[in-house]
Amino acid sequence: MTDLPGGDASTPIAVLKEAICHFAAVRGWEPYHTPKNLALALASEVGELCALFRWLSPEQSLSAARDPQQREAIADELADVANILLLLSAHTGIDLSDAVRAKLEKNARKYPPPPTGEERGAEYLNP
């Protein structure tokens, strides 16, 4: 598993997806990887990530991301979330890159940038 190329800029999603699918397959985990089970596992892992930041102020959460020990725990949970997301993508046949691109286009139409001079995000403060 350590022969993967390094860094987000040089590692295609397909390579990561193939690696995590292989990891699960050689352990015989595939029968348990239904969309329902993977979605629930994803929610659990997101909860574990959130627990690392629970009750922290915004400043403390930024500090946690810079502290080496806490950063490693955050990275571990992010990896767990990403791995299960990749498995869910593989088992549903949904191309993650295409899905992200399509969702960005939908969000761009739904949330256009504010006119010049307006405060960004102000429209969400008083619904």
C-alpha positions as CSV (number, residue, x, y, z in Angstrom):
1,M,0.0,0.0,0.0
2,T,2.9,2.4,0.5
3,D,3.7,2.4,-3.2
4,L,1.0,4.9,-3.9
5,P,2.2,8.2,-5.5
6,G,2.3,11.0,-2.9
7,G,0.2,14.1,-2.5
8,D,-3.2,15.3,-3.7
9,A,-1.7,16.9,-6.8
10,S,-0.2,13.7,-8.1
11,T,-2.6,11.0,-7.0
12,P,-5.7,10.5,-9.1
13,I,-8.9,9.5,-7.3
14,A,-9.1,6.3,-9.5
15,V,-5.7,5.2,-8.0
16,L,-6.9,5.7,-4.4
17,K,-10.2,4.0,-5.2
18,E,-8.4,1.0,-6.7
19,A,-6.1,0.8,-3.7
20,I,-8.9,0.8,-1.1
21,C,-11.0,-1.6,-3.1
22,H,-8.1,-4.0,-3.3
23,F,-7.4,-3.6,0.4
24,A,-11.0,-4.5,1.2
25,A,-11.1,-7.4,-1.3
26,V,-8.1,-9.2,-0.1
27,R,-9.6,-9.2,3.4
28,G,-12.9,-10.5,2.2
29,W,-14.9,-7.5,3.3
30,E,-16.7,-6.9,0.0
31,P,-19.9,-8.8,1.0
32,Y,-20.4,-6.3,3.8
33,H,-19.9,-3.3,1.6
34,T,-23.4,-2.6,0.6
35,P,-24.4,1.0,-0.1
36,K,-26.4,1.1,3.2
37,N,-23.6,-0.3,5.3
38,L,-21.0,2.0,3.7
39,A,-23.2,5.1,4.1
40,L,-23.7,4.3,7.8
41,A,-19.9,3.6,8.2
42,L,-19.3,7.0,6.5
43,A,-21.6,8.7,9.0
44,S,-19.7,7.0,11.9
45,E,-16.3,8.1,10.6
46,V,-17.5,11.7,10.1
47,G,-18.7,11.6,13.7
48,E,-15.3,10.5,14.8
49,L,-13.8,13.4,12.9
50,C,-16.3,15.8,14.4
51,A,-15.5,14.6,17.9
52,L,-11.9,15.8,17.5
53,F,-13.2,19.4,17.1
54,R,-16.2,19.2,19.5
55,W,-16.4,22.1,21.9
56,L,-13.3,23.8,20.5
57,S,-13.5,27.5,19.6
58,P,-12.7,28.5,16.0
59,E,-9.2,29.5,17.2
60,Q,-8.6,26.2,19.1
61,S,-9.8,24.2,16.0
62,L,-7.2,26.0,13.9
63,S,-4.5,25.3,16.5
64,A,-5.5,21.6,16.7
65,A,-4.9,21.3,12.9
66,R,-1.3,22.7,13.5
67,D,-0.4,20.6,16.5
68,P,1.5,17.5,15.3
69,Q,-0.2,15.0,17.5
70,Q,-3.7,16.4,16.9
71,R,-3.0,16.8,13.2
72,E,-2.2,13.1,12.9
73,A,-5.5,12.2,14.6
74,I,-7.3,14.5,12.2
75,A,-5.5,13.1,9.2
76,D,-6.4,9.5,10.3
77,E,-10.1,10.4,10.6
78,L,-10.0,12.3,7.2
79,A,-8.4,9.2,5.7
80,D,-11.1,6.9,7.2
81,V,-13.8,9.2,5.7
82,A,-12.1,9.3,2.3
83,N,-11.6,5.6,2.2
84,I,-15.3,4.8,2.9
85,L,-16.4,7.5,0.5
86,L,-14.2,5.9,-2.2
87,L,-15.7,2.5,-1.4
88,L,-19.2,3.8,-1.6
89,S,-18.4,5.5,-4.9
90,A,-17.0,2.2,-6.2
91,H,-19.9,0.1,-5.0
92,T,-22.5,2.4,-6.4
93,G,-20.7,2.9,-9.7
94,I,-20.8,6.7,-9.2
95,D,-17.8,8.5,-10.6
96,L,-16.7,10.8,-7.8
97,S,-15.0,13.3,-10.1
98,D,-18.0,13.6,-12.3
99,A,-20.3,13.9,-9.3
100,V,-18.2,16.7,-7.7
101,R,-18.0,18.6,-11.0
102,A,-21.8,18.3,-11.5
103,K,-22.5,19.4,-8.0
104,L,-20.2,22.4,-8.3
105,E,-22.1,23.5,-11.4
106,K,-25.4,23.1,-9.6
107,N,-24.1,25.1,-6.6
108,A,-22.7,27.8,-8.9
109,R,-26.2,28.3,-10.3
110,K,-27.9,28.1,-6.9
111,Y,-25.4,30.4,-5.1
112,P,-24.1,33.0,-7.5
113,P,-21.3,35.3,-6.2
114,P,-22.6,38.5,-4.6
115,P,-22.5,41.7,-6.6
116,T,-19.3,43.6,-6.2
117,G,-19.2,45.5,-2.9
118,E,-21.6,43.3,-1.0
119,E,-20.4,41.4,2.0
120,R,-19.9,37.7,1.1
121,G,-22.2,35.4,3.0
122,A,-24.5,38.3,4.2
123,E,-27.5,36.8,2.5
124,Y,-27.3,33.7,4.8
125,L,-27.2,35.7,8.0
126,N,-30.9,36.7,8.1
127,P,-32.9,34.0,6.2
